[in-house]
Amino acid sequence: MSETADVVIIGGGIVGSSVAWHLTAAGCRNVLVIERESQQGLGSTGKSMGGVRAQFATAVNIRMSLYSIPIFAAFEEITGHPSEYKSHGYMFVATTPQHLEYLRRNFSRQVSLGLQRVEMLSRDEVIRRVPQLRSDDILGGSFCATDGFVDPYSVMKGFMAAAAEHGARLWRGVGVTGIDVDGRGIAGVRTTNGNVAARTVVNAAGPWAAQVARMAGVDLPIVPLRRMLVPTEPFPGLPDRLPMVIDMSTGFHFRPEGLGLLMAWNDPEETPGFKTAFDPAFIEKILTHAVNRVPCFEDLQVNPHRAWAGLYAVTPDHHAIIGPAPGLPGLFFANGFSGHGVMHSPATGRITADLILHNASSLLDARDVNLERFAEGRLLEETAVL
Ligand SMILES: Cc1cc2nc3c(=O)[nH]c(=O)nc-3n(C[C@H](O)[C@H](O)[C@H](O)COP(=O)(O)OP(=O)(O)OC[C@H]3O[C@@H](n4cnc5c(N)ncnc54)[C@H](O)[C@@H]3O)c2cc1C
């Protein structure tokens, strides 16, 4: 074998880049990131809405956000590159007693875990924050001022550039085609650029994670699921510092993007598969939900050619799979983010680096996010999936 690396990372999206940075920042120098596309960001990362939030239901997701959001806030100081973090907040809007109760329960858990700037909102406070909302059915909501959005592409590039400054290498336009195993465990990877000997390999292949895991004979319960986003033309008159607004009655959500908006809605009729074409019929569906909650959105202008689709990597419990492959020393997963891989990329990098270098992470009990939880029936329940 001509090449060797201490750690090979398969996939140069935001997760692979964060793992590379966290490893090199911890002193691991010979890190090689292998990306099959000619440039980074052509997987899910470049398709993301960039939302970051700590308003989750489970301790695992809250803890991962509590580590990640301060990293986005201080990203430039830490890495020397911008994250474009905008702390406009996320506002969840409840229209049923069940949803309100759910927000209250989440609020208590978030506060007990140390989230500081989250608050429950009365109906009037919701309306005051975004007066354009149709409010006849609104019962209340929740808001967290440190939630917001980042530029996923910028974060990814920043992590990778900072890792490179510490010695990491990035191969672009090189696909991993096989994973070699010997009696000790992982022995290396086969690529379109030759073989690389490595005793540690991280699967950071996003929606293609199950295919990569299969190269090592491991089944990962991760499926790709199309998600579509619709940007609008400039739309004046909305509040300054408009937050991400989530209408819990339909799941429709939107945030500012430039002078316009970026709108999302998870179509419950979507079926798994590697579908990345935008479906023009989606525009009418999402606009119906948009106008239903914000009547003045009747005047929104949308150019279908600017809308796009990308893939979520979804696990059975909508939580990531992070950590070592059972029974195969040297293979690590950083996969299955179920729509949260941008916001949780810093925590994932940290946990993965901790597990590779120290066999444990102080961020959370890594058993909670390991692959074995599915076979052992320890699934996590996250209902706040966007
Ligand atoms: C429409 C949409 C909206 C989203 N909104 C949000 C949001 O608001 N907030 C949030 O946190 N998350 C969001 N997400 C999810 C987020 O984008 C992903 O969780 C995140 O980008 C995953 O990053 P990744 O690095 O794991 O995967 P990717 O960015 O997909 O990177 C994986 C890389 O692996 C490479 N690869 C695959 N196989 C191989 C191989 N065999 N050899 C070499 N390279 C390989 C691919 O080319 C790819 O570049 C959204 C996703 C979509 C689609």
The ligand as an ORCA input file, in Angstrom:
! r2SCAN-3c Opt
* xyz 0 1
  C     -33.562     20.100      2.515
  C     -32.736     19.830      3.748
  C     -32.814     20.709      4.823
  C     -32.043     20.483      5.965
  N     -32.118     21.377      6.982
  C     -31.323     21.201      8.071
  C     -31.322     22.167      9.116
  O     -32.039     23.170      9.059
  N     -30.483     21.962     10.167
  C     -29.679     20.862     10.259
  O     -28.957     20.719     11.243
  N     -29.668     19.927      9.288
  C     -30.472     20.066      8.196
  N     -30.461     19.141      7.199
  C     -29.662     17.929      7.374
  C     -28.200     18.194      7.115
  O     -28.059     18.832      5.858
  C     -27.432     16.880      7.143
  O     -27.746     16.162      8.330
  C     -25.930     17.138      7.115
  O     -25.582     17.961      6.037
  C     -25.196     15.819      7.032
  O     -23.847     16.106      6.794
  P     -22.896     14.915      6.385
  O     -21.532     15.475      6.293
  O     -23.143     13.745      7.272
  O     -23.446     14.440      4.948
  P     -23.182     15.025      3.495
  O     -23.137     16.486      3.457
  O     -24.151     14.340      2.598
  O     -21.722     14.519      3.183
  C     -21.451     13.170      2.920
  C     -20.386     13.139      1.858
  O     -19.944     11.801      1.684
  C     -19.565     11.656      0.340
  N     -19.514     10.230      0.041
  C     -20.538      9.343      0.058
  N     -20.095      8.125     -0.263
  C     -18.759      8.227     -0.489
  C     -17.754      7.309     -0.875
  N     -18.021      6.011     -1.107
  N     -16.477      7.753     -1.018
  C     -16.183      9.071     -0.791
  N     -17.111      9.988     -0.443
  C     -18.381      9.567     -0.292
  C     -20.641     12.411     -0.411
  O     -20.229     12.791     -1.705
  C     -20.895     13.605      0.501
  O     -20.186     14.754      0.102
  C     -31.195     19.345      6.041
  C     -31.108     18.479      4.962
  C     -31.858     18.718      3.823
  C     -31.753     17.768      2.674
*
